[in-house]
């Protein structure tokens, strides 16, 4: 057993191989995650699951992202285990790719990357998820906080709509298969 701070061990194996599992988002429990899947797998490898690494409302970018990823991979390197695969669920797939890339620089071969439930996110899907989160949070607020959150939500939705329109334009101009275009706001999450 290893002393882990960035990971939890879901399965201890004897092969010397390691499988890493990153959910989406990596900082919060979703309805289902790798904790349900891993016990169903027949593997001789040790399996680690990413723990909450919250750094604020969003992951860092650029060099700060590299340092953030290194905090996970440094612990993997210190374990002495060879990473055989990195599993990513949803948005965790992007982080899985970055972690696998970092690990590939440290071991002779690149681990396999398997992404579950991966999809090109549309702005509508992002707004729907944002609305779901706000709806869950709003249940714990008093009326003044609720009204303030409603105003902030309206501004955030406007910003997301503008960002989605720009991203859709870029995606349409890029070579390769196109994803779904954004068709408009998803509607308010707060009612009454």
For each residue, the residues with C-beta under 8 A, 3 or more apart:
1: 9 12
2: 9 75 78 79
3:
4: 7 8 9 48 51 75
5: 51 75
6: 50 51 53 71 72 75
7: 4 20 48 49 50 51 72 75 76
8: 4 48 49 51
9: 1 2 4 12 46 47 48 49
10: 21 34 35 38 39 47 48 49
11: 38 39 41 43 45 46 47
12: 1 9 46
13: 17 18 43 44 45 46 47
14: 44
15: 44 45 46
16: 81 82
17: 13 44 45 46 81 82 83 84
18: 13 45 46 47 48 76 79 81 82 83 84
19: 43 45 46 47 48 83 84 85 86 87
20: 7 47 48 50 76 83 85 86 87 96 99 111
21: 10 34 37 38 47 48 49 50 86 87 89
22: 26 49 50 86 87 88 89 92 93 95 96 99
23: 26 29 30 33 34 49 50 89 90 92
24: 30 88 89 90 91 92 93 117
25: 28 30 90 91 92
26: 22 23 50 52 53 92 95
27: 52 53 54
28: 25 52
29: 23 33
30: 23 24 25 33 89 90
31:
32: 36 37
33: 23 29 30 36 37 49 89
34: 10 21 23 37 38 47 49 87 89
35: 10 38 49
36: 32 33 39 40
37: 21 32 33 34 40 41
38: 10 11 21 34 35 41 47 49
39: 10 11 36
40: 36 37
41: 11 37 38 47
42:
43: 11 13 19 47
44: 13 14 15 17
45: 11 13 15 17 18 19 84 85
46: 9 11 12 13 15 17 18 19 81
47: 9 10 11 13 18 19 20 21 34 38 41 43
48: 4 7 8 9 10 18 19 20 21 76
49: 7 8 9 10 21 22 23 33 34 35 38
50: 6 7 20 21 22 23 26 53 72 92 95
51: 4 5 6 7 8
52: 26 27 28
53: 6 26 27 50 68 71 72
54: 27
55: 58 59 60 68
56:
57:
58: 55
59: 55 65 68 95
60: 55 64 65 67 68
61: 64 65
62: 65 66
63: 66 67
64: 60 61 67 68
65: 59 60 61 62 68 69 98
66: 62 63 69 70 102
67: 60 63 64 70 71
68: 53 55 59 60 64 65 71 72
69: 65 66 72 73 95 98 99 102
70: 66 67 73 74 102
71: 6 53 67 68 74 75
72: 6 7 50 53 68 69 75 76 99
73: 69 70 76 77 99 102 103 106
74: 70 71 77 78
75: 2 4 5 6 7 71 72 78 79
76: 7 18 20 48 72 73 79 81 83 103
77: 73 74 103 106
78: 2 74 75
79: 2 18 75 76
80:
81: 16 17 18 46 76
82: 16 17 18 107
83: 17 18 19 20 76 86 100 103 107 111
84: 17 18 19 45 111 112
85: 19 20 45 111 112 113 114
86: 19 20 21 22 83 96 97 99 100 103 111 112 113 114
87: 19 20 21 22 34 96 114 115 116
88: 22 24 92 93 94 95 96 97 113 114 115 116 118
89: 21 22 23 24 30 33 34 92 93 115 116 117
90: 23 24 25 30 93 116 117 118
91: 24 25 94 95 121
92: 22 23 24 25 26 50 88 89 95 96
93: 22 24 88 89 90 96 97 113 115 116 118
94: 88 91 97 98
95: 22 26 50 59 69 88 91 92 98 99
96: 20 22 86 87 88 92 93 99 100 113 115
97: 86 88 93 94 100 101 113
98: 65 69 94 95 101 102
99: 20 22 69 72 73 86 95 96 102 103
100: 83 86 96 97 103 104 110 111 113
101: 97 98 104 105 110
102: 66 69 70 73 98 99 105 106
103: 73 76 77 83 86 99 100 106 107 110 111
104: 100 101 107 109 110 111
105: 101 102
106: 73 77 102 103
107: 82 83 103 104 111
108:
109: 104
110: 100 101 103 104
111: 20 83 84 85 86 100 103 104 107
112: 84 85 86
113: 85 86 88 93 96 97 100
114: 85 86 87 88
115: 87 88 89 93 96 118
116: 87 88 89 90 93
117: 24 89 90
118: 88 90 93 115
119: 125
120: 171 179 180
121: 91 125 126
122: 125 126 164 179 180 181 182
123: 126 127 160 161 163 164 165 167 168 182
124: 127 128 164 182 183 184 185 186
125: 119 121 122 128 129
126: 121 122 123 129 130 160 164
127: 123 124 130 131 157 160 161 164 185 186
128: 124 125 131 132 186
129: 125 126 132 133
130: 126 127 133 134 156 157 160 189
131: 127 128 134 135 186 187 188 189
132: 128 129 135 136 189
133: 129 130 136 137
134: 130 131 137 138 149 153 189 190
135: 131 132 138 139 189 190
136: 132 133 139
137: 133 134 140 141 149
138: 134 135 141 146 149 189 190
139: 135 136
140: 137
141: 137 138 145 146 149
142: 145 146
143: 146 147
144: 147 148
145: 141 142 148 149
146: 138 141 142 143 149 150 190
147: 143 144 150 151
148: 144 145 151 152
149: 134 137 138 141 145 146 152 153 190
150: 146 147 153 154 188 190
151: 147 148 154 155
152: 148 149 155 156
153: 134 149 150 156 157 188 189 190
154: 150 151 157 158 188
155: 151 152 158 159
156: 130 152 153 159 160
157: 127 130 153 154 160 161 185 186 188
158: 154 155 161 162
159: 155 156 162 163
160: 123 126 127 130 156 157 163 164
161: 123 127 157 158 164 165 182 184 185
162: 158 159 165 166
163: 123 159 160 166 167
164: 122 123 124 126 127 160 161 167 168 182
165: 123 161 162 168 169 182
166: 162 163 169 170
167: 123 163 164 170 171 182
168: 123 164 165 171 172 181 182
169: 165 166 172 173
170: 166 167 173 174
171: 120 167 168 174 178 179 181
172: 168 169 178 181
173: 169 170
174: 170 171
175:
176:
177:
178: 171 172 181
179: 120 122 171
180: 120 122
181: 122 168 171 172 178
182: 122 123 124 161 164 165 167 168
183: 124
184: 124 161
185: 124 127 157 161
186: 124 127 128 131 157
187: 131
188: 131 150 153 154 157 191
189: 130 131 132 134 135 138 153
190: 134 135 138 146 149 150 153
191: 188
192:
